[in-house]
Amino acid sequence: MKIWRKALDLNKVKPSRGQIEIMEDRCKGCRFCIEFCPKHVLEESKAFNAKGYHPAQAAQPEDCVNCGLCEMLCPEFAIKVTEEEKVKEVVRHG
């Protein structure tokens, strides 16, 4: 999808970035997160998990905008999204 409009404050606002953590052994391969990700960050893994499914994996983690949609849609609670700035703060203080 090509966007032809740009926000007036585009150069002032820094978009939020997220870090995706997928608990592979919980994933049952339903693909909800893959199908509904607005930035197409996730894809199906080639490997199998303990349940015998192909779990989701972050194919393009740098494109994550921290929307949390994958985390909300996951019926198995196998995905956790953390804002990248908060991850950096924890590392600095920890």
Secondary structure by P-SEA (a helix, b strand, c coil): ccccccccccccbbbbbbbbbbcccccccccccccccccccbbbbcccccccccccccccccccccccccccccccccbbbbcaaaaaaaaaac
